């Protein structure tokens, strides 16, 4: 067995992972050793432009020095207290989230899926204790082709059969409507409906943007029917689409906001559910919790990650450079190219044939991206990317797509 510090060739790492790890992913065969900004480096020294940004978790760029410094400094002080005691970082994160977003309260968790589960529990408890829905009769409306995570409850309302196959029985209480269909939303609402859970832009579905006005209509429908509008901005939020949150493109303010991923800049899993005092005020001690949720290390990292995002104007960069990248990609010409669409630095290149071979070819050109829904190449680099790096990437994307 080699020493920990000994470097192995790529294929040896691939063989070790295949031998001892569960095969629940199908990664490209590149083994990343280190990263900085928009660039990652494999164990053999080759450099790649990261066009996935860890599914938007590293919007601030890999190993951002300010966030790294906070991580190290806080790790020297205290990392975990559990919520049995208070810590000095959590209240400050609460206040800074309030000042940034306008929401009264926050409930911190770790992963995005945990935050979605928390939002579902919150909506149901609000439905019973505030709206007056009969106990165990609550309904939550979701959209087809959604992706909110992979827990049993979340896959219970997925329309992707692979996510569900072999994992039943499923959690009841959900209705599925077509994405972007306000008439279907109206038709699905009953007196027992407590919430409508929606991605303002569907990421895993292929960077799908709903029709103009849909989110405004949905917000109005929910308000008139006393239904909570829950926006899942785990991937789309914190600058990815050229606004702080994607819902801002339509000028609405959801009742409940779910955030994660870039909330800690890729250094640590931190997520949160944000809402008003009326909504999050339904919780009493013991109703819900997490040993690691709200820990001082995660909160300190999240505070700096948010400051970096705002002070270094990464949201504005996403809007400007995203439009530039999208315009360049729309000049691509290929009989296999169906459409290029996106918002901010979140772009889908939709092909007529499977996208995986294109992603493998792009890897050979020094660009790392990932296919989604079989035929879409997702382009989502860290928001620190420069115009020159976009030009560098475009030349290689053009070579692969048009070949």
N, C-alpha and C positions, 0 to 999 in steps of 0.2 A: 504493500500500500504506500503510495507516494506521500511525502510530507505535505502539510497544508500549503506551504509557500511554493511548492514546486509547480511550475506551469505545465499543463498538458496541452497537446494539440486539440483542435476543435473536435475531431471525430471521437476522441476519447471521452470528452465531456458529454457528447451526444449519446454515446453508448452507455455511460454511467447513468444518465438521466432516464434513458429508455429501460434500463435494467431494473432500477430501484424506485422509480417514480411512477405514480398513477398516470395513465395516458389520457388525461382529460383536456390536454391542449395539443395543438398541432403547430408548434413554433417553427419559424424559419431556422435553418441550421446555421445560425451565427451565435457565437458565445461571447457576450459582452463582458469586458473586464473593468472598464472605467468609462466615465462620461463627463462632459463639461459643456454647458450651454446647449447648443443644438446638435453637438457631435458626440458619438459614442465610438468606442474602440474595442475591437475584439482581441481575443487572447493571442492572436498572431500579429497584432499591431496594425491591422487595417482599419481605416477611419470610415465612418458612415454618417450621413445626415439622417437624424431621427425624424421621420415624418409621421410618427404615431404619438409621441409625447406621453407614453404610458397611458393611453386612452384619456388624455388631458390632465393627468395627475401632475405632470411637470410643465405646466404652462409657464412657470417662471424660469425654465431652463434647468438642465441637470446640474446638481451640486451648486446651486446659487450660493456665493460666498457669504452673504448676509444671513441666509437661513441656516447655513452650515455652522456659522459662528454661534448662533442662538442655540442650535441643537447641542453643541459641545458645552457651552457655558451652563445651560440648564441641566445637562446630564451630570455635571459636576456638583450640582446643588441637590436636586431631588427629582426622580423620574416618575414615581407612582406613590400615591397615598391611598388610593381607592376613594370612593365618595363617602366612606364612613367618616372622613375628616375633610376639612376645607383646605384648599391650597391657594397661594397668592396669584396664580396665573389665570384660573378659570373666571373669576369675576371680571378681570380686565378684558378677557376675550368676549364675554357676554356684552360688556359695554361697547367694545369696538365693533362687534357685529351689529348691535343696535344702531350705532352712529352711522355705519356704512350702508345698512339696508333699510332702516326704518321700522323693522319688526321689534315688537315689545320684548319678546323672550326667545331664548334658544334652549334646545335640549341636545347636548353633545353625545355623539356615539363614536364609533371607530370607522367601520367600512360603510360604503354606500348602501349595501344591502341592509345593514342594520338600521340605517337612517330611514330607508323606505319602510321597513317593518315598523319602525317607530311612528312614522306618519300614518300608516294603516291603523295601528293601535290608537293613535291620537284621534283620528277621524271617527272611529267606532265609538270611543268613549265620549267624545263630544256629541255624537249622534244620540247616545242613550241619555246622557246627563244634562244636555242643554237643549237639543232639538226635540227630544221626547220620542225617539224611535223605540218601539218595543224591544226589549232585551233579546239579543241573538237574532234579530231580523234586519240588521243594517245591510245596506247595499253600497258598494263602491263601483263606479263606472270607470273603465279603462279603455284604451284604444288598441285596435289590432296592430300587430307588428311592434308592440311595445317591447322595451327592455328596461327592467327596473332592478335586475339582480337574479340570483339563482337559489334562493331559499325555497323551501316547499311552498310557503304561502305565495311567494312572488311568482314562481313558475305555474302556480294554479291559475293565474290569469294571463299567462303567456299564450300566444297563438303559434309559437314555433314548436312543432311536434318533437324535435330532438330534445329540447329543454325539458319536455314533460315525460317522454317515453321511459317507462320503467320506474317512475317515481311516485305514482299514485298510492293511496287515495289523496285527493286534493282538497284544499281549503275552500269551502263555499263562500258565497256572499259577494261575487263579482259579476258585472255585466260588461261585455265587450262590444264596442261600437267601431265603425270605420274611423280611421284617423282623419281629422279635418272636417268632419261631417256634423255641423251644428244641429241639423234637423234630427239626426239620429240621437244626438245628446238629449234633445228635448223629449224625444219619444221614449228614451230609456229611464227617465227620471220618474220615481214614484215617491210616495210619502215616506218611504223607508230609506231613500237615498241620502247618504251623509256626505259623500265626496265624489269628485271627479279628479282622478289622478292622471296627469298627462305630461309628456315631454314636450316642451315648446318647440324643439326640433328633435326628430327621432334620429339618434346616432347610430345604434347598431343596425337599424333598418336600412341604413345607407345614406345618412345625412339628408333626411326627408324633411322639407320645409312645408308646413301646412299652408292652405290657401290664405291670402291676405285677408285679415279681419277675423279669422277663425278664433284666435285667442280672445279678442275683444268680445265677440259674440258669446263664447263660452263663459267668460267672466260675467257677462250680463245675465245669461241663462242661470248660472249658479246663484248669483245674487238674488234674482227674482224667486228662485225656488228654495232658498235657504240651504244650499249645498256648498260645501267647502271646495274651492278650487285649489288643488295641490299641484304645484309645479316641481317636477323632478329636474333639477339643474345640476345634477352631479357631474355630467360630462359637458353640458352646454354652458354652464355658468362660469363665473370668475374670468371673464374676458375672452373666452374661446370664440364667440361669434361676433366680436366687435362691439359688444355692449357688456357692462358688468354682468348682467344676466340676459338670457335670450328673450325672456318675456318683455323686456323693456323695448324691444323693437315694435311692440304694439301698444305701449303706454299703459299697461295694466299693472295691478299689484295683487298677486295671488294671495289667498288666505293663508296658505301654508307653503313654505319654500324648503326644498331639500337640497343640501349642498354637501360636497365631499371632494375627493380627488385633489384638485389644485388648492384646496383649503390649507393644506400643509406642504405644498410645493414638492410633493413626491418623497419627502423625508420620513413621513410617519403617517399611518392611517388615522385621519381625523374627519369626521362628518358631523352634520348637525341638522336638526329640524327647527325652522324659525316660524313663528306665528305670533298672534296677538295674545294678550293675557286671558281673554275669554276662552281661547282654544287650548293653549298649553296650561292654562290654569285648572284644567280638569284633573291634573295629576295630583295625587296625594303621596306622601312618603310610603315606599314599598310597592307602588303600582308598576314601576318600570325601572330599569337600571342597567349598569354595565360596570364591571370592575375597572376597565381601562378607560371608559368614556369620561372625558373631562380631566384626564390626568395632566399634571403640570408640564411634563415634557411635550406632549402633543399640543397643549394650549399655547405654550411659549412659541413653538415652531409655527403654529397657525397664525399667531399675532404678527410675527415677522413676515410670513408668507403674504399676508394681506397687505401689509405696508409696502412690501416690494412691488406687488402688483399695481398699487395705486401710485406710489411715489415715482416709479420708473415708467409710468404711463404705458403699461403693457396692454391695457384695454384699447387705448387709442392706436397703438401699433398694430393690434389685431385687425382693427377696422381698415386702416390704411393699407397695410401689406397684404391683408386678405383679399381686398378688392384688386390689388395689383396682381397677385398670384392667380386669382380666378380669371381675370382678363387674359393673362398669358395662356392659361390652360385651355381656355375656350378657343384658342387658335389652332389646337391640335386637329389633325385630320387623319381619320382611319375608318375603313369600312366596318371595323369591329367596335368603334367608339359610338356609344348610344347618346350619352349626355354628360356634361360637366355641370355640377350644381353645388351650392354651398353658401355659407355666410361667415364672414370673418375668416379666420384661419382654420376653418372646418369645411373641407371640400371633399366631395365624392366624385370620382371618375367612373361612370357607369359603362360597363362593357356589354357586348352581346354574348360573349363567351365567358367562361370562368376567369376570375381575376387572379387566382393563385399563381399561374405561370407568369403573369406580369409582375407580381410582387417578387417572385424569385429572380426574374431578370433584372428588376430594379436593384435588388440586393447586390448583384454582380457589378452594377454600375455605381455602387456606393450609397444607395438610398434605401432606408428601411421603412416600409409601410406594411399595412396588413389589409387583406381582403375582408369584406364584411358582406353578409347575405349573398355569398357566392360570386356575384358579378360586379361588385363595387370595390374600387381601390380607394381607401380612405387616406386623405392627406391632412394631417393635423400636427404640424411641427410645433415645438415650443414657441411661445410668443416673442422670444428674444431674437428670432431669426431676422436677418438683414435682407435688404433688397438684393445685394450681391449674392447671398446664399440662395435666395429664391431663383435668381437667374441661373446659378450653377445647377440647381435641382431641375429647373425646367428643361435645360438642354438635355439632361439625361432622361427625363420623363418622355420628352419628345422623341428621342432616339428609340426608346423601348416601345412606346405606343404606336408610332408610325412605321416601325419596322415590320 
